Amino acid sequence: MEKKPVKITETILRDAHQSLCATRMRISQMLPQLEALDNVGFNALEAWGGATFDTCLRFLGEDPWERLDTLKAHLKKTPIQMLLRGQNLLGYNHYNDDVVRAFVRKASEHGVKVFRIFDALNDITNLRTSIDEALHCKEHPHVQGCLVYTISPFHKNETFVELARQLEKMGCHSICIKDMSGLLKPYVAEDLVKKLKAAVKIPIELHTHYTSGFGSMTYMKAVEAGVDIIDCALAPFANDTSQPCTETMIETFAGTPFDTGLSRKELIPISQHFAKVKADLIKEFNLKGYFDVNPNVLDFQIPGGMLSNLVNQLKDAHMEDKYQDLLDEMPRVRADVGFPPLVTPSSQIVGTMATMNVISGKRYAMVPKEFKDLARGKFGHTPKAIDHDFLTNTLKIKDEEIITDIAKEDAKEKTVAQFREDLVKKGFKNPSDEDVLSFALFPQVALDFFYQRPMVEPPKGIKIVKPAFTQTAGRKGWK
């Protein structure tokens, strides 16, 4: 059999700890092993995007742009990959094309070499601007378009194949099957990969979570069917609601035509380091840190990263007893709102609505603005048209508020110049481009961070490469 080595993208620096430890890993905890990770030979290191941007500002006292600079300074061989939510960027709203383009350019300048771009509804309109801008960045990053995998009466493998064809025509360099909840079954994966390989010429990457227990089996069938790259996590942060284990996958394909060429033994000291990091995070943030396999995710479909945060939030609110009720309500709310794939921000929006229904004991007694926005089309078209009576009578949305042209609606959002003006009015004389973008995505959270400007100290013996700007109080241009 012809040799076809499968490549591995390692998620330890982003999705792995987002899935199991609520994205709480600090850059100082990554630093001791960055050079070692860089030397392994991974296809890429997913290290930015997703919830990391928000968490850096909100919980960790880190500037996410400075984190990216530090990663860039230490990762010389392996591309830094980020997860980008199309027109949502890393926030929870849609942004003006001007903001989207500025953010993508700045991320590329700071070291992102692989842009993995998705839209929660698989609405191609929401992907065009970010993909186009990434393709035109002067650093020439790799641009990967995503198929957000889900199961419903309105999703078939052929649905995703057609989306892949569109992404290839848009200029994407590769396609990622993004299975954020572990819904992709092994034989379905085999069929999907074969159909994708027949339909497009660019490489196919598969990203899944172990939530359902399918993970490793799904990877094996996908690799046998011709998938080019799989996403894995080092052992301490693997499985559960995270990705299948890196070391296990390396050994699974060793000596076969799919041999990764990577060394499991080389990963032992790296994994030992991150095992301690995980224990420290669980203790410091009072996290659960592990999750049982739950095949019922096929019904409630909550992504791994969201489950981690949801359990933590319920624990903080002393509402653990409502967990199963919430899981039962999720699919009902999802059906009401047109069967959207559950991934940020749709997963959070549907999850919040389900939570409110369970707590109040009466469905849709109180409806958050974000849920109304999802229902009325502010985030794009849902797979199934939403019942008009549900929109107008249950959710109290007026006919004139229903959106049919999402691009026209996005054009009404603020530009970079307007966000900069707002920041100046709040007392910051000459804010950097990075801070304007942080403020655009998370206005109040960013302001709270700006006012504190903490200095994050590295662990003993670890030298942080200083980026162009510093975390001390004297960043140029600030009063």
Residue, then its C-alpha position, 0 to 999 in steps of 0.5 A: m500500500e502506498k505510504k500516506p503519512v497523516k499529519i497532526t495538528e496539536t491543540i494543547l495550547r488552545d482547544a485542549h485546555q478550553s475543553l477541559c479547563a475553561t481556557r484558563m492556561r496562562i502563557s507563563q505555563m506554556l512557555p517552558q515547553l514551547e521550544a520542545l513543542d516547536n521541535v516535534g514536527f506537528n503540522a501546526l500548533e493551535a494556540w490562539g483564537g476561540a475563547t483565548f482572547d476573551t479569557c486573557l482579558r477577562f480572567l488572566g490579566e494578559d493582553p492577547w496580542e502580547r501572548l501572540d507575540t510571545l508565541k511567535a518569538h518562541l515558535k520558529k518552525t511550527p505554524i501558529q494556528m488560530l480559530l476565527r469565527g468569520q464575521n463574528l471574529l472572536g466576539y459574539n456579535h457580527y462586525n463591520d467588514d472594516v473591523v473584520r479586515a483590520f483584525v485579520r491583518k493585525a493577527s497575521e502581522h502578529g504571527v498567525k500562520v494558519f487561519r481556521i475560519f468558520d461560521a456557526l450557521n455554515d452561511i457562506t456570506n459570513l465567511r467571505t470577508s475574513i477569507d478574502e482578507a486572509l488570502h490577501c495578507k502580505e505574510h501569506p498565511h494558510v487559509q482553511g475553511c470549515l464545515v461545521y459538522t452537525i446532525s439534524p433532519f436538514h444536514k447530510n454528508e452531501t450538504f457539507v460536500e457542497l459547502a466544501r466546493q464553495l470554500e475551494k472556489m473562494g480560494c481556501h488552501s484546505i478544508c476542515i471538518k469541524d466536529m465540535s461536539g463529537l457527533l461524527k460517527p466512524y463510518v459516517a466519517e469514512d463516507l464524508v471523507k471519501k466524498l470530499k476527496a472526490a469533490v475537492k483537490i485541497p487537503i482535508e483536516l478533521h477536528t473532533h472531540y471525544t465527548s461521545g466516545f467516537g473520537s479515536m475510531t472516527y479518526m482511524k476510519a477517516v485516515e483510512a479514507g484519505v483524510d490528510i490531517i487530524d487534530c489531537a491533544l497531548a495526553p493530560f488534556a486529551n479525550d473527555t470533551s477534548q480531542p483524541c490523544t496525540e500519543t495514542m494516535i502516533e502509536t496507532f499509525a506507527g509502522t503503517p502507511f499512515d505513520t506520522g513520523l512523530s516520536r511518542k517518547e519525545l512527548i513524554p517530558i512535554s506531557q509531564h509538564f502539562a499534567k502538572v499545569k492541569a493539576d494547578l489549573i484545577k486547584e486554582f480555578n476550582l475546576k472539574g477538569y474531566f468529563d465522562v463520555n456521554p453518548n447522549v451528546l448526539d441529542f443535546q450537541i453541546p460542544g466540548g469547550m462549552l460543556s467545560n464552562l457550563v459546568n463551571q458556571l452551574k457550580d458557581a451558581h449552586m445549580e448543579d442539580k439542573y444540569q440534566d434538565l438543561l441537557d434535555e431542553m437544549p435540543r428542543v430550543r435548537a429545533d424551535v430556532g431552525f436546527p443551527p449547528l451548536v458552536t460559538p456563538s449559536s451554542q451559547i445563545v441556545g444554551t442561555m435560552a435553554t437555561m432560562n427556560v429551565i430556571s423559570g419553569k416556563r418556556y420563553a417567559m424571558v427571551p434574551k436579545e441575542f436569542k431574538d437576534l439569532a431567530r430574526g436572522k442577524f447571524g445569518h440563515t438557519p438550516k430550517a426556516i423558523d416558524h413565523d408564529f414562533l417569531t412573532n407571537t412567542l418571541k414578540i419579533k415584529d415583521e420589520e425586524i426580520i433580516t433577509d440581507i445579513a451583509k446589509e445589516d453588517a454594514k450598519e455596525k461600527t467601523v474601526a475609526q468609530f471604535r477608536e473615537d469611542l476609546v479616545k472619548k473614554g480618556f485614552k489619547n492615542p490607543s494602539d490598533e491592537d487595543v482598538l480591536s480588543f475594545a471593538l470585540f469586548p468593550q467593557v472587558a477590554l476597558d477593565f483590562f486597560y485600566q488595570r494594565p497588570m504585569v504578568e511575571p514569568p516563572k523563574g528561569i523563563k525569559i519572556v521575549k518582550p514584544a513591541f509594546t509592553q504590559t507596564a503602565g507606560r504603553k506609548g500613547w496612553k495617558 
